[in-house]
């Protein structure tokens, strides 16, 4: 009777080990993707925000053009 219980425990232990490694690998992949995104071109985000502000009418054309020159767009 104890033999079967021990075998079942070993099977669960192996499953937990596989799950543990899958979680570690997924964590590393998520970290690499996050770092890759943060090293992107931040001025792209600024240009998009500027365009959205202009489209909503929050800034006029002169201010839009001035800020575009400042951002290098």
PyMOL Python script that loads the backbone (N, CA, C, O; Angstrom):
from pymol import cmd

cmd.read_pdbstr("""\
ATOM      1  N   UNK A   1       0.819  -1.182   0.000  1.00  0.00           N
ATOM      2  CA  UNK A   1       0.000   0.000   0.000  1.00  0.00           C
ATOM      3  C   UNK A   1       0.871   1.256   0.000  1.00  0.00           C
ATOM      4  O   UNK A   1       0.576   2.210  -0.721  1.00  0.00           O
ATOM      5  N   UNK A   2       1.924   1.268   0.789  1.00  0.00           N
ATOM      6  CA  UNK A   2       2.791   2.430   0.862  1.00  0.00           C
ATOM      7  C   UNK A   2       3.558   2.651  -0.431  1.00  0.00           C
ATOM      8  O   UNK A   2       3.896   3.787  -0.766  1.00  0.00           O
ATOM      9  N   UNK A   3       3.836   1.574  -1.162  1.00  0.00           N
ATOM     10  CA  UNK A   3       4.572   1.694  -2.410  1.00  0.00           C
ATOM     11  C   UNK A   3       3.805   2.564  -3.406  1.00  0.00           C
ATOM     12  O   UNK A   3       4.402   3.415  -4.066  1.00  0.00           O
ATOM     13  N   UNK A   4       2.506   2.364  -3.521  1.00  0.00           N
ATOM     14  CA  UNK A   4       1.700   3.132  -4.470  1.00  0.00           C
ATOM     15  C   UNK A   4       1.585   4.592  -4.044  1.00  0.00           C
ATOM     16  O   UNK A   4       1.584   5.491  -4.885  1.00  0.00           O
ATOM     17  N   UNK A   5       1.491   4.819  -2.771  1.00  0.00           N
ATOM     18  CA  UNK A   5       1.432   6.194  -2.288  1.00  0.00           C
ATOM     19  C   UNK A   5       2.742   6.917  -2.592  1.00  0.00           C
ATOM     20  O   UNK A   5       2.727   8.081  -2.992  1.00  0.00           O
ATOM     21  N   UNK A   6       3.862   6.247  -2.408  1.00  0.00           N
ATOM     22  CA  UNK A   6       5.158   6.856  -2.682  1.00  0.00           C
ATOM     23  C   UNK A   6       5.302   7.152  -4.174  1.00  0.00           C
ATOM     24  O   UNK A   6       5.811   8.207  -4.553  1.00  0.00           O
ATOM     25  N   UNK A   7       4.858   6.229  -5.012  1.00  0.00           N
ATOM     26  CA  UNK A   7       4.931   6.437  -6.461  1.00  0.00           C
ATOM     27  C   UNK A   7       4.076   7.606  -6.895  1.00  0.00           C
ATOM     28  O   UNK A   7       4.474   8.375  -7.770  1.00  0.00           O
ATOM     29  N   UNK A   8       2.914   7.751  -6.301  1.00  0.00           N
ATOM     30  CA  UNK A   8       2.053   8.885  -6.631  1.00  0.00           C
ATOM     31  C   UNK A   8       2.680  10.196  -6.221  1.00  0.00           C
ATOM     32  O   UNK A   8       2.561  11.198  -6.925  1.00  0.00           O
ATOM     33  N   UNK A   9       3.348  10.190  -5.082  1.00  0.00           N
ATOM     34  CA  UNK A   9       4.025  11.389  -4.608  1.00  0.00           C
ATOM     35  C   UNK A   9       5.149  11.769  -5.552  1.00  0.00           C
ATOM     36  O   UNK A   9       5.352  12.951  -5.828  1.00  0.00           O
ATOM     37  N   UNK A  10       5.873  10.797  -6.046  1.00  0.00           N
ATOM     38  CA  UNK A  10       6.961  11.067  -6.979  1.00  0.00           C
ATOM     39  C   UNK A  10       6.407  11.669  -8.279  1.00  0.00           C
ATOM     40  O   UNK A  10       7.015  12.566  -8.864  1.00  0.00           O
ATOM     41  N   UNK A  11       5.269  11.175  -8.714  1.00  0.00           N
ATOM     42  CA  UNK A  11       4.672  11.711  -9.942  1.00  0.00           C
ATOM     43  C   UNK A  11       4.288  13.169  -9.750  1.00  0.00           C
ATOM     44  O   UNK A  11       4.520  13.989 -10.638  1.00  0.00           O
ATOM     45  N   UNK A  12       3.709  13.503  -8.615  1.00  0.00           N
ATOM     46  CA  UNK A  12       3.347  14.899  -8.345  1.00  0.00           C
ATOM     47  C   UNK A  12       4.582  15.769  -8.224  1.00  0.00           C
ATOM     48  O   UNK A  12       4.583  16.919  -8.665  1.00  0.00           O
ATOM     49  N   UNK A  13       5.634  15.228  -7.628  1.00  0.00           N
ATOM     50  CA  UNK A  13       6.881  15.972  -7.502  1.00  0.00           C
ATOM     51  C   UNK A  13       7.463  16.314  -8.867  1.00  0.00           C
ATOM     52  O   UNK A  13       7.945  17.427  -9.080  1.00  0.00           O
ATOM     53  N   UNK A  14       7.417  15.365  -9.783  1.00  0.00           N
ATOM     54  CA  UNK A  14       7.897  15.618 -11.139  1.00  0.00           C
ATOM     55  C   UNK A  14       7.049  16.652 -11.845  1.00  0.00           C
ATOM     56  O   UNK A  14       7.578  17.494 -12.572  1.00  0.00           O
ATOM     57  N   UNK A  15       5.747  16.604 -11.646  1.00  0.00           N
ATOM     58  CA  UNK A  15       4.849  17.585 -12.252  1.00  0.00           C
ATOM     59  C   UNK A  15       5.132  18.977 -11.716  1.00  0.00           C
ATOM     60  O   UNK A  15       5.167  19.943 -12.478  1.00  0.00           O
ATOM     61  N   UNK A  16       5.334  19.087 -10.410  1.00  0.00           N
ATOM     62  CA  UNK A  16       5.631  20.395  -9.819  1.00  0.00           C
ATOM     63  C   UNK A  16       6.966  20.929 -10.301  1.00  0.00           C
ATOM     64  O   UNK A  16       7.116  22.137 -10.485  1.00  0.00           O
ATOM     65  N   UNK A  17       7.947  20.046 -10.511  1.00  0.00           N
ATOM     66  CA  UNK A  17       9.241  20.479 -11.005  1.00  0.00           C
ATOM     67  C   UNK A  17       9.115  21.043 -12.425  1.00  0.00           C
ATOM     68  O   UNK A  17       9.706  22.078 -12.734  1.00  0.00           O
ATOM     69  N   UNK A  18       8.361  20.379 -13.273  1.00  0.00           N
ATOM     70  CA  UNK A  18       8.138  20.869 -14.632  1.00  0.00           C
ATOM     71  C   UNK A  18       7.405  22.203 -14.589  1.00  0.00           C
ATOM     72  O   UNK A  18       7.765  23.134 -15.310  1.00  0.00           O
ATOM     73  N   UNK A  19       6.397  22.301 -13.762  1.00  0.00           N
ATOM     74  CA  UNK A  19       5.652  23.551 -13.632  1.00  0.00           C
ATOM     75  C   UNK A  19       6.558  24.674 -13.136  1.00  0.00           C
ATOM     76  O   UNK A  19       6.459  25.803 -13.616  1.00  0.00           O
ATOM     77  N   UNK A  20       7.432  24.379 -12.188  1.00  0.00           N
ATOM     78  CA  UNK A  20       8.371  25.364 -11.656  1.00  0.00           C
ATOM     79  C   UNK A  20       9.271  25.901 -12.763  1.00  0.00           C
ATOM     80  O   UNK A  20       9.459  27.113 -12.866  1.00  0.00           O
ATOM     81  N   UNK A  21       9.833  25.019 -13.594  1.00  0.00           N
ATOM     82  CA  UNK A  21      10.712  25.460 -14.681  1.00  0.00           C
ATOM     83  C   UNK A  21       9.955  26.236 -15.750  1.00  0.00           C
ATOM     84  O   UNK A  21      10.492  27.187 -16.319  1.00  0.00           O
ATOM     85  N   UNK A  22       8.728  25.848 -16.025  1.00  0.00           N
ATOM     86  CA  UNK A  22       7.912  26.593 -16.988  1.00  0.00           C
ATOM     87  C   UNK A  22       7.684  28.012 -16.469  1.00  0.00           C
ATOM     88  O   UNK A  22       7.791  28.970 -17.235  1.00  0.00           O
ATOM     89  N   UNK A  23       7.376  28.159 -15.199  1.00  0.00           N
ATOM     90  CA  UNK A  23       7.178  29.487 -14.622  1.00  0.00           C
ATOM     91  C   UNK A  23       8.452  30.325 -14.656  1.00  0.00           C
ATOM     92  O   UNK A  23       8.397  31.525 -14.925  1.00  0.00           O
ATOM     93  N   UNK A  24       9.580  29.711 -14.389  1.00  0.00           N
ATOM     94  CA  UNK A  24      10.854  30.440 -14.440  1.00  0.00           C
ATOM     95  C   UNK A  24      11.133  30.914 -15.868  1.00  0.00           C
ATOM     96  O   UNK A  24      11.517  32.065 -16.075  1.00  0.00           O
ATOM     97  N   UNK A  25      10.942  30.040 -16.843  1.00  0.00           N
ATOM     98  CA  UNK A  25      11.182  30.410 -18.244  1.00  0.00           C
ATOM     99  C   UNK A  25      10.227  31.508 -18.685  1.00  0.00           C
ATOM    100  O   UNK A  25      10.647  32.454 -19.351  1.00  0.00           O
ATOM    101  N   UNK A  26       8.956  31.404 -18.329  1.00  0.00           N
ATOM    102  CA  UNK A  26       7.993  32.447 -18.682  1.00  0.00           C
ATOM    103  C   UNK A  26       8.352  33.781 -18.033  1.00  0.00           C
ATOM    104  O   UNK A  26       8.188  34.839 -18.641  1.00  0.00           O
ATOM    105  N   UNK A  27       8.840  33.726 -16.802  1.00  0.00           N
ATOM    106  CA  UNK A  27       9.270  34.951 -16.128  1.00  0.00           C
ATOM    107  C   UNK A  27      10.443  35.600 -16.836  1.00  0.00           C
ATOM    108  O   UNK A  27      10.482  36.822 -16.982  1.00  0.00           O
ATOM    109  N   UNK A  28      11.400  34.795 -17.278  1.00  0.00           N
ATOM    110  CA  UNK A  28      12.550  35.337 -18.001  1.00  0.00           C
ATOM    111  C   UNK A  28      12.113  35.944 -19.330  1.00  0.00           C
ATOM    112  O   UNK A  28      12.578  37.022 -19.700  1.00  0.00           O
ATOM    113  N   UNK A  29      11.227  35.264 -20.049  1.00  0.00           N
ATOM    114  CA  UNK A  29      10.731  35.790 -21.323  1.00  0.00           C
ATOM    115  C   UNK A  29      10.000  37.112 -21.105  1.00  0.00           C
ATOM    116  O   UNK A  29      10.201  38.059 -21.865  1.00  0.00           O
ATOM    117  N   UNK A  30       9.158  37.188 -20.082  1.00  0.00           N
ATOM    118  CA  UNK A  30       8.431  38.426 -19.797  1.00  0.00           C
ATOM    119  C   UNK A  30       9.399  39.554 -19.447  1.00  0.00           C
ATOM    120  O   UNK A  30       9.201  40.693 -19.871  1.00  0.00           O
ATOM    121  N   UNK A  31      10.432  39.251 -18.686  1.00  0.00           N
ATOM    122  CA  UNK A  31      11.422  40.261 -18.316  1.00  0.00           C
ATOM    123  C   UNK A  31      12.177  40.771 -19.538  1.00  0.00           C
ATOM    124  O   UNK A  31      12.385  41.977 -19.676  1.00  0.00           O
ATOM    125  N   UNK A  32      12.584  39.877 -20.418  1.00  0.00           N
ATOM    126  CA  UNK A  32      13.298  40.276 -21.633  1.00  0.00           C
ATOM    127  C   UNK A  32      12.408  41.139 -22.519  1.00  0.00           C
ATOM    128  O   UNK A  32      12.871  42.138 -23.070  1.00  0.00           O
ATOM    129  N   UNK A  33      11.144  40.772 -22.664  1.00  0.00           N
ATOM    130  CA  UNK A  33      10.228  41.572 -23.486  1.00  0.00           C
ATOM    131  C   UNK A  33      10.007  42.946 -22.874  1.00  0.00           C
ATOM    132  O   UNK A  33       9.939  43.937 -23.601  1.00  0.00           O
ATOM    133  N   UNK A  34       9.895  43.027 -21.554  1.00  0.00           N
ATOM    134  CA  UNK A  34       9.688  44.305 -20.879  1.00  0.00           C
ATOM    135  C   UNK A  34      10.907  45.211 -21.054  1.00  0.00           C
ATOM    136  O   UNK A  34      10.769  46.405 -21.320  1.00  0.00           O
ATOM    137  N   UNK A  35      12.100  44.634 -20.902  1.00  0.00           N
ATOM    138  CA  UNK A  35      13.325  45.411 -21.093  1.00  0.00           C
ATOM    139  C   UNK A  35      13.438  45.870 -22.538  1.00  0.00           C
ATOM    140  O   UNK A  35      13.848  47.001 -22.800  1.00  0.00           O
ATOM    141  N   UNK A  36      13.082  45.010 -23.470  1.00  0.00           N
ATOM    142  CA  UNK A  36      13.144  45.373 -24.887  1.00  0.00           C
ATOM    143  C   UNK A  36      12.213  46.521 -25.228  1.00  0.00           C
ATOM    144  O   UNK A  36      12.565  47.394 -26.021  1.00  0.00           O
ATOM    145  N   UNK A  37      11.044  46.528 -24.641  1.00  0.00           N
ATOM    146  CA  UNK A  37      10.089  47.621 -24.892  1.00  0.00           C
ATOM    147  C   UNK A  37      10.576  48.919 -24.272  1.00  0.00           C
ATOM    148  O   UNK A  37      10.428  49.979 -24.880  1.00  0.00           O
ATOM    149  N   UNK A  38      11.144  48.865 -23.095  1.00  0.00           N
ATOM    150  CA  UNK A  38      11.564  50.088 -22.419  1.00  0.00           C
ATOM    151  C   UNK A  38      12.792  50.707 -23.085  1.00  0.00           C
ATOM    152  O   UNK A  38      13.052  51.896 -22.901  1.00  0.00           O
ATOM    153  N   UNK A  39      13.553  49.925 -23.857  1.00  0.00           N
ATOM    154  CA  UNK A  39      14.706  50.452 -24.575  1.00  0.00           C
ATOM    155  C   UNK A  39      14.340  50.915 -25.976  1.00  0.00           C
ATOM    156  O   UNK A  39      15.220  51.246 -26.772  1.00  0.00           O
ATOM    157  N   UNK A  40      13.068  50.941 -26.277  1.00  0.00           N
ATOM    158  CA  UNK A  40      12.617  51.398 -27.590  1.00  0.00           C
ATOM    159  C   UNK A  40      12.808  52.891 -27.752  1.00  0.00           C
ATOM    160  O   UNK A  40      13.491  53.522 -26.945  1.00  0.00           O
ATOM    161  N   UNK A  41      12.222  53.456 -28.770  1.00  0.00           N
ATOM    162  CA  UNK A  41      12.370  54.883 -29.027  1.00  0.00           C
ATOM    163  C   UNK A  41      11.288  55.650 -28.275  1.00  0.00           C
ATOM    164  O   UNK A  41      10.138  55.665 -28.713  1.00  0.00           O
ATOM    165  N   UNK A  42      11.627  56.289 -27.152  1.00  0.00           N
ATOM    166  CA  UNK A  42      10.615  56.992 -26.365  1.00  0.00           C
ATOM    167  C   UNK A  42      10.027  58.183 -27.097  1.00  0.00           C
ATOM    168  O   UNK A  42       8.893  58.571 -26.815  1.00  0.00           O
ATOM    169  N   UNK A  43      10.776  58.789 -28.048  1.00  0.00           N
ATOM    170  CA  UNK A  43      10.227  59.925 -28.774  1.00  0.00           C
ATOM    171  C   UNK A  43       9.049  59.514 -29.648  1.00  0.00           C
ATOM    172  O   UNK A  43       8.213  60.356 -29.978  1.00  0.00           O
ATOM    173  N   UNK A  44       8.961  58.249 -30.027  1.00  0.00           N
ATOM    174  CA  UNK A  44       7.787  57.777 -30.764  1.00  0.00           C
ATOM    175  C   UNK A  44       6.537  57.962 -29.907  1.00  0.00           C
ATOM    176  O   UNK A  44       5.502  58.405 -30.404  1.00  0.00           O
ATOM    177  N   UNK A  45       6.632  57.632 -28.654  1.00  0.00           N
ATOM    178  CA  UNK A  45       5.502  57.810 -27.759  1.00  0.00           C
ATOM    179  C   UNK A  45       5.148  59.279 -27.613  1.00  0.00           C
ATOM    180  O   UNK A  45       3.971  59.637 -27.584  1.00  0.00           O
ATOM    181  N   UNK A  46       6.163  60.132 -27.521  1.00  0.00           N
ATOM    182  CA  UNK A  46       5.925  61.569 -27.387  1.00  0.00           C
ATOM    183  C   UNK A  46       5.271  62.126 -28.654  1.00  0.00           C
ATOM    184  O   UNK A  46       4.371  62.962 -28.572  1.00  0.00           O
ATOM    185  N   UNK A  47       5.716  61.670 -29.806  1.00  0.00           N
ATOM    186  CA  UNK A  47       5.110  62.138 -31.063  1.00  0.00           C
ATOM    187  C   UNK A  47       3.644  61.722 -31.156  1.00  0.00           C
ATOM    188  O   UNK A  47       2.794  62.495 -31.599  1.00  0.00           O
ATOM    189  N   UNK A  48       3.364  60.502 -30.734  1.00  0.00           N
ATOM    190  CA  UNK A  48       1.981  60.028 -30.776  1.00  0.00           C
ATOM    191  C   UNK A  48       1.100  60.844 -29.834  1.00  0.00           C
ATOM    192  O   UNK A  48      -0.025  61.198 -30.188  1.00  0.00           O
ATOM    193  N   UNK A  49       1.596  61.142 -28.652  1.00  0.00           N
ATOM    194  CA  UNK A  49       0.827  61.948 -27.700  1.00  0.00           C
ATOM    195  C   UNK A  49       0.603  63.339 -28.265  1.00  0.00           C
ATOM    196  O   UNK A  49      -0.489  63.895 -28.150  1.00  0.00           O
ATOM    197  N   UNK A  50       1.648  63.904 -28.881  1.00  0.00           N
ATOM    198  CA  UNK A  50       1.515  65.236 -29.488  1.00  0.00           C
ATOM    199  C   UNK A  50       0.461  65.240 -30.580  1.00  0.00           C
ATOM    200  O   UNK A  50      -0.355  66.159 -30.655  1.00  0.00           O
ATOM    201  N   UNK A  51       0.470  64.228 -31.422  1.00  0.00           N
ATOM    202  CA  UNK A  51      -0.522  64.138 -32.503  1.00  0.00           C
ATOM    203  C   UNK A  51      -1.932  64.008 -31.935  1.00  0.00           C
ATOM    204  O   UNK A  51      -2.874  64.609 -32.450  1.00  0.00           O
ATOM    205  N   UNK A  52      -2.069  63.221 -30.871  1.00  0.00           N
ATOM    206  CA  UNK A  52      -3.390  63.061 -30.245  1.00  0.00           C
ATOM    207  C   UNK A  52      -3.872  64.376 -29.634  1.00  0.00           C
ATOM    208  O   UNK A  52      -5.048  64.720 -29.752  1.00  0.00           O
ATOM    209  N   UNK A  53      -2.979  65.103 -28.989  1.00  0.00           N
ATOM    210  CA  UNK A  53      -3.356  66.394 -28.394  1.00  0.00           C
ATOM    211  C   UNK A  53      -3.788  67.379 -29.477  1.00  0.00           C
ATOM    212  O   UNK A  53      -4.743  68.133 -29.289  1.00  0.00           O
ATOM    213  N   UNK A  54      -3.086  67.372 -30.607  1.00  0.00           N
ATOM    214  CA  UNK A  54      -3.444  68.257 -31.714  1.00  0.00           C
ATOM    215  C   UNK A  54      -4.798  67.853 -32.302  1.00  0.00           C
ATOM    216  O   UNK A  54      -5.627  68.707 -32.618  1.00  0.00           O
ATOM    217  N   UNK A  55      -5.009  66.564 -32.441  1.00  0.00           N
ATOM    218  CA  UNK A  55      -6.277  66.074 -32.994  1.00  0.00           C
ATOM    219  C   UNK A  55      -7.454  66.414 -32.073  1.00  0.00           C
ATOM    220  O   UNK A  55      -8.556  66.672 -32.557  1.00  0.00           O
ATOM    221  N   UNK A  56      -7.238  66.417 -30.771  1.00  0.00           N
ATOM    222  CA  UNK A  56      -8.316  66.752 -29.833  1.00  0.00           C
ATOM    223  C   UNK A  56      -8.526  68.258 -29.709  1.00  0.00           C
ATOM    224  O   UNK A  56      -9.500  68.707 -29.106  1.00  0.00           O
ATOM    225  N   UNK A  57      -7.605  69.037 -30.283  1.00  0.00           N
ATOM    226  CA  UNK A  57      -7.742  70.488 -30.219  1.00  0.00           C
ATOM    227  C   UNK A  57      -7.164  71.106 -28.963  1.00  0.00           C
ATOM    228  O   UNK A  57      -7.458  72.261 -28.655  1.00  0.00           O
ATOM    229  N   UNK A  58      -6.348  70.363 -28.233  1.00  0.00           N
ATOM    230  CA  UNK A  58      -5.753  70.885 -27.005  1.00  0.00           C
ATOM    231  C   UNK A  58      -4.634  71.889 -27.304  1.00  0.00           C
ATOM    232  O   UNK A  58      -4.366  72.776 -26.494  1.00  0.00           O
ATOM    233  N   UNK A  59      -3.986  71.751 -28.459  1.00  0.00           N
ATOM    234  CA  UNK A  59      -2.937  72.687 -28.863  1.00  0.00           C
ATOM    235  C   UNK A  59      -3.233  73.161 -30.284  1.00  0.00           C
ATOM    236  O   UNK A  59      -3.887  72.466 -31.061  1.00  0.00           O
ATOM    237  N   UNK A  60      -2.742  74.350 -30.607  1.00  0.00           N
ATOM    238  CA  UNK A  60      -2.979  74.883 -31.948  1.00  0.00           C
ATOM    239  C   UNK A  60      -1.866  74.432 -32.895  1.00  0.00           C
ATOM    240  O   UNK A  60      -0.927  73.746 -32.489  1.00  0.00           O
ATOM    241  N   UNK A  61      -1.988  74.830 -34.167  1.00  0.00           N
ATOM    242  CA  UNK A  61      -1.060  74.378 -35.185  1.00  0.00           C
ATOM    243  C   UNK A  61       0.358  74.891 -34.942  1.00  0.00           C
ATOM    244  O   UNK A  61       1.328  74.162 -35.150  1.00  0.00           O
ATOM    245  N   UNK A  62       0.480  76.142 -34.502  1.00  0.00           N
ATOM    246  CA  UNK A  62       1.810  76.693 -34.254  1.00  0.00           C
ATOM    247  C   UNK A  62       2.535  75.936 -33.146  1.00  0.00           C
ATOM    248  O   UNK A  62       3.714  75.605 -33.275  1.00  0.00           O
ATOM    249  N   UNK A  63       1.821  75.666 -32.062  1.00  0.00           N
ATOM    250  CA  UNK A  63       2.437  74.926 -30.960  1.00  0.00           C
ATOM    251  C   UNK A  63       2.762  73.500 -31.395  1.00  0.00           C
ATOM    252  O   UNK A  63       3.798  72.953 -31.017  1.00  0.00           O
ATOM    253  N   UNK A  64       1.878  72.902 -32.186  1.00  0.00           N
ATOM    254  CA  UNK A  64       2.112  71.544 -32.697  1.00  0.00           C
ATOM    255  C   UNK A  64       3.403  71.502 -33.512  1.00  0.00           C
ATOM    256  O   UNK A  64       4.242  70.625 -33.307  1.00  0.00           O
ATOM    257  N   UNK A  65       3.563  72.466 -34.448  1.00  0.00           N
ATOM    258  CA  UNK A  65       4.749  72.477 -35.304  1.00  0.00           C
ATOM    259  C   UNK A  65       6.020  72.747 -34.503  1.00  0.00           C
ATOM    260  O   UNK A  65       7.066  72.154 -34.764  1.00  0.00           O
ATOM    261  N   UNK A  66       5.919  73.647 -33.528  1.00  0.00           N
ATOM    262  CA  UNK A  66       7.086  73.944 -32.695  1.00  0.00           C
ATOM    263  C   UNK A  66       7.529  72.707 -31.913  1.00  0.00           C
ATOM    264  O   UNK A  66       8.719  72.401 -31.845  1.00  0.00           O
ATOM    265  N   UNK A  67       6.581  72.014 -31.337  1.00  0.00           N
ATOM    266  CA  UNK A  67       6.919  70.818 -30.559  1.00  0.00           C
ATOM    267  C   UNK A  67       7.415  69.680 -31.453  1.00  0.00           C
ATOM    268  O   UNK A  67       8.257  68.882 -31.040  1.00  0.00           O
ATOM    269  N   UNK A  68       6.888  69.610 -32.681  1.00  0.00           N
ATOM    270  CA  UNK A  68       7.361  68.597 -33.622  1.00  0.00           C
ATOM    271  C   UNK A  68       8.840  68.839 -33.927  1.00  0.00           C
ATOM    272  O   UNK A  68       9.629  67.895 -33.964  1.00  0.00           O
ATOM    273  N   UNK A  69       9.218  70.106 -34.146  1.00  0.00           N
ATOM    274  CA  UNK A  69      10.631  70.432 -34.412  1.00  0.00           C
ATOM    275  C   UNK A  69      11.497  70.072 -33.207  1.00  0.00           C
ATOM    276  O   UNK A  69      12.587  69.523 -33.364  1.00  0.00           O
ATOM    277  N   UNK A  70      11.009  70.384 -32.002  1.00  0.00           N
ATOM    278  CA  UNK A  70      11.760  70.076 -30.789  1.00  0.00           C
ATOM    279  C   UNK A  70      11.978  68.574 -30.615  1.00  0.00           C
ATOM    280  O   UNK A  70      13.033  68.137 -30.153  1.00  0.00           O
ATOM    281  N   UNK A  71      10.972  67.796 -30.989  1.00  0.00           N
ATOM    282  CA  UNK A  71      11.071  66.348 -30.854  1.00  0.00           C
ATOM    283  C   UNK A  71      11.817  65.702 -32.013  1.00  0.00           C
ATOM    284  O   UNK A  71      12.151  64.518 -31.956  1.00  0.00           O
ATOM    285  N   UNK A  72      12.079  66.469 -33.060  1.00  0.00           N
ATOM    286  CA  UNK A  72      12.806  65.932 -34.196  1.00  0.00           C
ATOM    287  C   UNK A  72      11.939  65.147 -35.156  1.00  0.00           C
ATOM    288  O   UNK A  72      12.430  64.275 -35.873  1.00  0.00           O
ATOM    289  N   UNK A  73      10.653  65.451 -35.174  1.00  0.00           N
ATOM    290  CA  UNK A  73       9.734  64.693 -36.030  1.00  0.00           C
ATOM    291  C   UNK A  73       9.395  65.332 -37.270  1.00  0.00           C
ATOM    292  O   UNK A  73       8.630  64.779 -38.061  1.00  0.00           O
TER     293      UNK A  73
END
""", "prot")
cmd.dss("prot")
cmd.show_as("cartoon", "prot")
cmd.util.cbc("prot")
cmd.orient("prot")
